[in-house]
Amino acid sequence: MSSNRIRRITKEIADVHADSLSQITVEPLGGGNDITHLRGTFLGPPGTPYEGGTYKVDIKIPNEYPFRPPVMKFETRVWHPNISSQTGAICLDTLSSAWSPVLTIKSALLSLQSLLNTPEPKDPQDAEVANMLIKRPKEFERIAREWAVIYAGAPRKHSGESSGGATDESLRQQELEAMEQETQEDLSKYDGYNKDLVDRFCSMGFDVDRVVDAFNYVGVDRMEGEDYELDEAFMGDITARLLGEP
């Protein structure tokens, strides 16, 4: 890494440390000395289901920084249409096509905080969450809040929720176990395929069972549950199967 790049990243980290108002943190992952692999945190924005939670973000700085954006994904699980509920991958133009060298790690984290306040279900990273937000917004808000309590440490008392006092920690653990069980049961319908891979076809209006059937029919590799880009030939065969073409 060039000395100019080192100086820039070091200065950006120092600027975050000097700003106590934003309540954003950035530190080398694991407290080490590698400033190209960081962990950022910020608070869930007020007035949203994420309020009161602390959200951790994994940040990898590419060699071409600042001319290429940092690679960010949520470590904290989030129920949000533009964030994968399974991998933490993020759909945000600031971290891709709209990135500019004048932007910083801090501004990127602020953009993620803002994203929690302004979900875009028509440009989803997680099609299942996006469909819920569009069709069942109250259910979306309930689950988003539950995940904020369970995974981000948000207080239970919110919008009429009851407080459990000394039993909060045990209640949270029970809910976490129930949520994990529910998630595993939900993922079983993906038949070993990566959820995001399947959901990209679901966002076109097809249900999960039909997409999985098409994957099996054309012999799509499960890749041990990893997400990847399908070859053009597979895309054509899958689409034809979904549309009922011979």
N, C-alpha and C positions, 0 to 999 in steps of 0.2 A: 504494500500500500504506500502511495506517495506521501511525502511529508506534508504537502498541502492538504491532502485528504485527512490525514491524521489530525492536523490542526483544526480543520473544520469540524470534524466529529467531536473532538475534545471540547471545542468552544460551544457547540450545540448542547452537549451534556451539561456544561457549566452554566449555560443560560437557563436551562430547565431547573437546575439546583437553585439558581438565584431568584426564581419566580415562585414565590410561595402562594400567590393568589390563585393560580390555575389549579393547584393541587394535583399536578401531573408529576410523575417521577420517571426517570430513565436511569438505569444502572446496567453495567456489564452483567450478563447472565451468570448466576451463581457467585457473584461477587469477585469474579476473576479480573484479568487485565485485558481481555480481548474486547476492544471497543467496536468490533464489527458484529458482535452478537450480543444484543441488548434485551432487556425486559422493560417495557413501559407499563405504567399503570395510570388510570384515571377513574374518576367517580362517575357513576351513572347520572345522567342529567335530571334535574328536578322536574316533577310533573310528568314523568314517564314511568312505565313499569320497572325500569332499571334503576330508579332513584334509590340511593343509599348503598348500592353495590359498588364494589371495587373490581375493576376489570383489568386483567393482565393481558399484555400483548407481546408476543415473541417478535423480535425485530432483527432481521439480518441485513447488513449493509453490503451491497454488491461492490465489486472492485471499481465499477464505473461511477459510483456515487460522487457528486450529486447529479450527474447527468442521467442516471437511472434511479428510479425510486427505491426506497428500502422495501424489502419483502416482509410483510407483516401478516400475522394471523393471530386470532384470539386464542390464548391459553384457557381463559375462562369460558365455559360453555354459555352460549347466548341464544335465546329464541328470538330470531330476527330474520326477516326475509333476505337481507343482503349479506348474511353471515351463515356459513354452513353450520348446522346444528351438530354435525359429527366431527368435522376437521378444523373448524375455526377459520376456514378460508373466507376471504372478504371480497365483495364486489363493490368497488369504489373507484371512480375515474381518477381521483386524486392520486391513487397508488398505481395508476397505469397510464392511460392516454393523456390525462390532464396534468401529469406531473411536470414540474418546472424546477430547474436548478435553484431558483430563489426560494423554494419551499424548504422546510426543515423537518427533522424528526418530531419536534414539538408541534408544528403546524399539522403534520400528518396525524398525530394522536388527537389533536383538537378536532380534526375532520372526522375521526372515528367516533369521538364523543358526540359530535353533531349528528352523525349517521344514526345513532341510537334514538335521537330525537325526531329524525325525519326519514323513516323507512320508505323505500321505493319498491313496492311489491311488483311493479310492472317490469322491473329489471332485476330479477331475483338471483341470488346465489343458492337459495334453498327453496325449491318450488313448493314443497309441502307447507312451509311456514307462510310463504307468500299467498297461497290459495286460502289458507285459514284467515289471514289478515283481511283479504278481500271479501270472503264469504261469511266469516264468523268472527268479526273483530273483537267481540267481548271474550270469546274463548281464547283468541290470540293473546289478549291482554292478561288473562288469568294465567296462562302457561308462562308467558314472558315474565310475569311477576314471581311465579313459583320458582322459575329457574334463577331469577335474581336472588331470591332468598336462599336457595339451596346451594348454588354454585358461586355466587358473588358476595355472599355474606350480608345481603341487605336485611334490614330489620323486618320481622314478620308484620308488625303493626303498620298497615298502609291501606288507605281507602276502605276502612271498616274491618280490616283483618284483626283478629284477636291476638293478644300477646300471651305467651305461655310461661313467662317468668322463668323460674329455675329449670323448667322442662324444655326450654327452647332448643338446647343442643341435642337432646335425645330425639325430640320431634323432628329436627332438621335431618338427623341421621336416618330416621325411619322414612322420611320423605325422599331422601336421596336414594335409599335402597329401592323404594317403590318406583321412583323415576327411572332408575337403571333397569329394573325388571321390565317396566313398560317400554323402555327404549329397545331392549333386546328383543322383546316380542314384536315390536313394530318393525325392526330391522330384518326379522326372519322372512318377511314377505319379499325381501330383495334377493333371496336365494343366493347369498354370497357375493353378489355384485356390489360395487361401490354405490352408496346411496346417491351421491351427487351425479354420478354417471347416468344412473337410471332416471333421476329427476329432471335431467336436461330434456329427456323425451316427454316426461310427464308434463312439463311446462308447455308442451305443444297441444295438450288436451287429452293425452292418453293416460289411462290409469296404470298403476304400478304392475298389477298382474299381467296386463296385456304387454307392457314393455318387457318384463322379465321373460314372458313366453317367446317374444320375438328374439330376444338375446339368445335364449336356449336353442331356438329353431335354427338360427344362422351360425351358432357356435362361437359366440363372443367369449373371449378368455376372461375369467374372473380376476386374474392378476392378484390373487390373494386379498381381494377387497380394496385394492388401491384404485384411485381415480387416474384416468389417462384419456388421451384423445384417440377416438376410434378412426381406423383407416376409412378413406372415402368409400371403398367398396362395401365395407360393413355398414356404413351409414346408409347407402342406397338399399342394401338388402333389408335392413331393419325397417326403414321407412316403407318399403314395399310391403313387408309383412304386416306392419301396423295398419296400412291402408287397405289391406286385403287383396293386394295385387298378386297374380299368380307368379 
